[in-house]
Amino acid sequence: MTREPLHLTATRLPGARTGPSRRGRRALLATVAALAVLLGAGFGVLGGEDPAPVPTAGAAVTGPAPGPTTGPVPAPPTAPSPSPSVPGPTTPSAPPADPATQPPGPVVAPTGSALAALAELQVQGRAPKTGYDRDQYGNGWVDTDRNGCDTRNDVLARDLTAEQFRPGTNDCVVTSGVLLDPYSGATILFQRGQGTSELVQIDHVVALSNSWQTGAQGWDAERREQFANDPLNLLAVDGALNNQKRDGDTATWLPPDRGYRCAYVARQVAVKVSYGLWTTQAEHDAMTTVLATCPDQPLPSAVG
């Protein structure tokens, strides 16, 4: 705003003296001074420099940009140095397999062994038991070898030790002896008589009914009687175990004495080979399992 010049004009008041008195001059000067003060204050309010702006609420207040600092400049942070690698836990490698726990590989059957002969046997289903009867195999023990003794006494004389014979029978009828039972390993005293003879019985290694269902149905009566009295198929054994076995095959019954199982199964194989009997699959598998533990087990001869 432009200041206007102030012009003061002295006005002579009516009745006043022409020359101002000392008192009047003082009063005039005081009045002029007061007006000057008032006018200066007014100009200060109305014009002059613009007042500094007052920030409104919510307005951003910006200050002067910060200048460069004169203090020490901190060093930039350094990246952490990689720590030395520590090997993590390793999974232990599997221990080498124990050969004793590995499944057995193919077993080589030596020539002349029961295992080799088993491979030649035919495998097929079991025939019906229809028509089977013990009498189809002859009437009890007979003297097939014509030595004057029936087959039962021949087997007792072969398998017992310290055997005694009835006098006058040409050492044919066995009256006592000691049996080392092949099926159990037990020692059994044999004494012929009522209630004692049955402690030692003659077992058909391949049961008669088993033979009937694996080929013997087609035989004639003479061949079946020969089969029932063949020493190769007969053993003196513990009577109780013979009753337990009944007509079981290898798949359903084996001697309790594990040490005799190879010889037992080898004898069954020899009988079936000799008479052309077949085996069922279960029987063949069971025979293979036993003979695989003794592949050198020889095939018994026909003379038993």
C-alpha positions as CSV (number, residue, x, y, z in Angstrom):
1,M,0.0,0.0,0.0
2,T,1.3,3.5,-0.9
3,R,1.6,6.0,1.8
4,E,-0.1,9.2,1.2
5,P,1.8,12.4,2.4
6,L,0.4,14.0,5.4
7,H,-0.3,17.7,5.1
8,L,-1.0,19.5,8.3
9,T,-2.6,22.9,8.1
10,A,-2.7,25.3,11.0
11,T,-6.0,26.9,11.4
12,R,-6.5,29.9,13.3
13,L,-9.2,29.7,15.8
14,P,-11.5,32.6,16.2
15,G,-10.7,34.8,19.1
16,A,-7.2,33.4,19.4
17,R,-4.0,35.4,19.4
18,T,-2.3,35.9,16.2
19,G,1.1,34.7,17.5
20,P,1.0,31.5,19.5
21,S,1.8,31.7,23.1
22,R,4.3,29.3,24.7
23,R,1.5,27.3,26.2
24,G,-0.3,27.1,22.9
25,R,2.7,26.0,21.1
26,R,3.3,23.2,23.5
27,A,-0.3,22.1,23.2
28,L,0.0,22.1,19.5
29,L,3.2,20.1,19.5
30,A,1.6,17.5,21.8
31,T,-1.4,17.2,19.5
32,V,0.8,16.8,16.4
33,A,2.9,14.2,18.2
34,A,-0.2,12.3,19.2
35,L,-1.6,12.3,15.7
36,A,1.7,11.2,14.3
37,V,1.8,8.2,16.7
38,L,-1.8,7.3,15.8
39,L,-1.1,7.6,12.1
40,G,2.0,5.5,12.4
41,A,0.2,2.8,14.2
42,G,-2.6,2.7,11.6
43,F,-0.2,2.5,8.8
44,G,1.5,-0.4,10.5
45,V,-1.8,-2.2,10.7
46,L,-3.1,-1.3,7.2
47,G,0.0,-1.5,5.1
48,G,3.6,-2.3,5.1
49,E,4.9,-5.8,5.0
50,D,2.5,-8.7,4.6
51,P,2.2,-10.7,7.8
52,A,3.8,-14.1,7.9
53,P,1.3,-16.8,6.8
54,V,-0.2,-18.8,9.6
55,P,-0.3,-22.5,8.8
56,T,-3.8,-24.0,8.7
57,A,-4.7,-27.2,10.3
58,G,-3.8,-30.2,8.2
59,A,-1.3,-28.2,6.1
60,A,2.1,-29.7,5.7
61,V,4.8,-27.6,7.3
62,T,8.1,-27.7,5.4
63,G,11.3,-26.7,6.9
64,P,14.5,-25.9,5.3
65,A,16.2,-28.8,3.6
66,P,18.8,-30.3,5.9
67,G,22.2,-29.4,5.0
68,P,25.2,-31.7,5.0
69,T,26.2,-32.9,8.4
70,T,29.5,-32.1,9.7
71,G,29.8,-35.0,12.1
72,P,31.4,-38.3,11.3
73,V,29.7,-40.4,8.6
74,P,28.9,-43.9,9.9
75,A,30.4,-46.7,7.8
76,P,27.9,-48.7,5.7
77,P,26.9,-52.0,7.3
78,T,28.9,-54.9,6.1
79,A,27.3,-58.1,5.0
80,P,27.8,-61.0,7.5
81,S,30.5,-63.3,6.4
82,P,29.3,-66.8,5.6
83,S,29.7,-69.1,8.4
84,P,31.7,-72.3,7.7
85,S,29.4,-75.0,6.4
86,V,28.5,-77.6,8.9
87,P,27.6,-81.0,7.5
88,G,24.1,-81.9,8.4
89,P,23.0,-85.3,9.7
90,T,23.5,-87.9,7.2
91,T,21.3,-90.9,6.7
92,P,23.3,-94.0,7.5
93,S,23.6,-96.3,4.6
94,A,21.9,-99.7,4.8
95,P,24.1,-102.4,6.2
96,P,25.1,-105.1,3.8
97,A,22.5,-107.9,3.6
98,D,23.1,-110.9,5.7
99,P,23.3,-113.9,3.3
100,A,21.6,-116.0,5.9
101,T,18.5,-113.9,5.6
102,Q,18.3,-113.8,1.9
103,P,15.8,-116.0,0.1
104,P,17.5,-119.1,-1.2
105,G,18.3,-119.1,-4.9
106,P,17.8,-122.0,-7.2
107,V,19.1,-125.2,-5.7
108,V,21.2,-127.5,-7.9
109,A,20.0,-131.1,-7.5
110,P,22.9,-133.5,-7.9
111,T,22.4,-136.6,-10.0
112,G,21.1,-139.5,-7.9
113,S,19.7,-137.2,-5.2
114,A,16.1,-137.3,-4.0
115,L,15.7,-133.7,-5.1
116,A,16.6,-134.6,-8.7
117,A,14.2,-137.5,-8.7
118,L,11.4,-135.3,-7.3
119,A,11.7,-133.1,-10.4
120,E,10.7,-136.1,-12.5
121,L,7.5,-136.8,-10.7
122,Q,4.2,-135.8,-12.3
123,V,2.1,-133.1,-10.6
124,Q,-1.6,-133.2,-10.8
125,G,-4.8,-133.1,-8.7
126,R,-5.7,-135.7,-6.1
127,A,-8.1,-138.4,-7.4
128,P,-11.3,-139.2,-5.5
129,K,-11.0,-141.6,-2.6
130,T,-14.1,-143.4,-3.8
131,G,-13.7,-147.2,-3.7
132,Y,-10.7,-147.2,-1.4
133,D,-10.5,-150.1,1.1
134,R,-7.5,-151.7,2.9
135,D,-8.5,-155.0,1.5
136,Q,-7.8,-153.7,-2.0
137,Y,-4.1,-154.1,-1.0
138,G,-4.3,-157.7,0.1
139,N,-5.3,-159.5,3.3
140,G,-2.8,-158.3,5.8
141,W,0.9,-159.1,5.9
142,V,2.1,-161.7,3.4
143,D,5.4,-163.3,2.6
144,T,6.2,-161.6,-0.6
145,D,9.9,-162.4,-0.7
146,R,9.3,-166.1,0.1
147,N,11.7,-166.3,3.0
148,G,9.2,-168.0,5.3
149,C,8.4,-164.8,7.3
150,D,5.7,-162.3,6.8
151,T,6.6,-158.7,6.0
152,R,5.8,-157.4,9.5
153,N,8.4,-159.6,11.1
154,D,10.9,-158.9,8.4
155,V,10.6,-155.2,9.1
156,L,10.8,-155.7,12.9
157,A,13.9,-157.8,12.5
158,R,15.4,-155.1,10.2
159,D,14.7,-152.0,12.3
160,L,15.0,-153.3,15.9
161,T,18.2,-153.9,17.8
162,A,18.7,-156.6,20.5
163,E,15.8,-158.5,18.9
164,Q,14.7,-161.9,20.2
165,F,12.9,-164.5,18.2
166,R,10.4,-167.1,19.1
167,P,12.0,-170.5,19.2
168,G,11.2,-172.9,16.4
169,T,10.3,-170.1,13.9
170,N,13.6,-170.1,12.1
171,D,14.4,-166.7,13.5
172,C,11.2,-165.3,12.0
173,V,8.8,-164.2,14.7
174,V,10.3,-161.3,16.7
175,T,9.3,-161.4,20.3
176,S,11.2,-158.4,21.7
177,G,13.7,-155.8,20.8
178,V,14.6,-152.1,21.1
179,L,13.5,-149.5,18.6
180,L,15.2,-146.2,18.1
181,D,12.2,-144.4,16.7
182,P,13.1,-142.5,13.5
183,Y,10.1,-140.2,13.8
184,S,10.8,-138.9,17.3
185,G,14.3,-140.1,18.2
186,A,12.8,-141.9,21.3
187,T,13.9,-145.3,22.4
188,I,11.0,-147.7,22.6
189,L,11.1,-151.2,24.1
190,F,9.2,-153.7,22.0
191,Q,7.5,-156.7,23.6
192,R,5.2,-158.9,21.6
193,G,1.9,-159.5,23.4
194,Q,-1.6,-158.1,24.1
195,G,-1.4,-154.4,24.9
196,T,2.3,-154.1,24.1
197,S,2.8,-155.0,20.5
198,E,1.0,-151.8,19.3
199,L,3.7,-149.6,20.9
200,V,5.7,-150.3,17.8
201,Q,3.8,-150.3,14.5
202,I,4.7,-150.7,10.9
203,D,4.1,-147.4,8.9
204,H,3.5,-147.2,5.2
205,V,5.7,-144.2,4.4
206,V,3.4,-143.4,1.4
207,A,0.0,-144.2,2.9
208,L,-2.1,-146.7,1.1
209,S,-5.0,-144.2,0.7
210,N,-2.5,-141.6,-0.7
211,S,-1.4,-144.1,-3.3
212,W,-5.0,-144.9,-4.2
213,Q,-5.6,-141.2,-4.9
214,T,-2.4,-140.7,-6.9
215,G,-2.4,-143.6,-9.3
216,A,-3.0,-146.9,-7.6
217,Q,-6.7,-147.1,-8.5
218,G,-5.6,-148.3,-11.9
219,W,-3.4,-151.1,-10.6
220,D,-4.4,-154.7,-10.4
221,A,-4.7,-156.5,-7.1
222,E,-1.3,-158.1,-7.3
223,R,0.5,-154.8,-7.8
224,R,-1.4,-153.2,-4.9
225,E,-0.5,-156.2,-2.6
226,Q,3.2,-155.8,-3.6
227,F,3.0,-152.1,-2.8
228,A,1.5,-152.7,0.6
229,N,4.3,-155.2,1.5
230,D,7.3,-153.5,-0.1
231,P,10.1,-153.0,2.5
232,L,11.0,-149.7,0.8
233,N,7.7,-148.3,1.8
234,L,7.7,-149.7,5.4
235,L,9.2,-148.5,8.7
236,A,8.9,-149.7,12.3
237,V,7.9,-146.6,14.2
238,D,6.3,-145.2,17.4
239,G,2.7,-146.5,17.4
240,A,1.3,-143.2,18.6
241,L,2.9,-141.2,15.9
242,N,1.8,-143.7,13.2
243,N,-1.8,-143.2,14.5
244,Q,-1.2,-139.4,14.4
245,K,0.0,-139.5,10.8
246,R,-2.8,-141.7,9.5
247,D,-2.9,-141.1,5.7
248,G,-1.2,-137.7,5.6
249,D,1.3,-136.8,2.9
250,T,4.3,-134.4,3.2
251,A,2.1,-131.4,2.9
252,T,0.0,-132.4,6.0
253,W,2.4,-134.4,8.2
254,L,6.2,-134.6,8.9
255,P,8.1,-136.4,11.6
256,P,8.6,-134.3,14.8
257,D,12.3,-135.1,14.6
258,R,13.5,-132.5,12.1
259,G,16.8,-134.3,11.7
260,Y,14.9,-137.2,10.0
261,R,12.7,-135.2,7.7
262,C,15.1,-135.3,4.7
263,A,15.5,-139.1,4.9
264,Y,11.7,-139.5,5.3
265,V,10.8,-137.3,2.3
266,A,13.5,-138.9,0.2
267,R,12.0,-142.3,1.0
268,Q,8.5,-141.1,-0.1
269,V,10.0,-139.8,-3.4
270,A,11.7,-143.2,-3.9
271,V,8.4,-145.0,-3.5
272,K,6.5,-142.7,-5.8
273,V,9.3,-142.9,-8.5
274,S,9.4,-146.7,-8.1
275,Y,5.6,-147.1,-8.6
276,G,4.9,-144.2,-11.0
277,L,2.7,-142.4,-8.5
278,W,2.1,-138.6,-8.9
279,T,2.1,-135.9,-6.4
280,T,-0.3,-133.0,-5.8
281,Q,1.0,-129.5,-6.1
282,A,0.9,-129.0,-2.3
283,E,2.7,-132.3,-1.7
284,H,5.4,-131.5,-4.3
285,D,6.0,-128.0,-2.9
286,A,6.3,-129.5,0.6
287,M,8.8,-132.1,-0.6
288,T,10.8,-129.5,-2.4
289,T,11.0,-127.3,0.7
290,V,12.4,-130.1,2.8
291,L,14.8,-131.5,0.2
292,A,16.1,-128.0,-0.6
293,T,17.7,-128.0,2.8
294,C,19.6,-131.2,2.0
295,P,20.1,-131.3,-1.8
296,D,22.6,-134.1,-1.5
297,Q,20.2,-136.4,0.2
298,P,20.5,-139.7,-1.8
299,L,17.5,-141.5,-3.2
300,P,17.0,-144.7,-1.3
301,S,17.5,-147.9,-3.2
302,A,14.6,-150.2,-4.0
303,V,15.8,-152.8,-1.4
304,G,15.2,-150.2,1.4
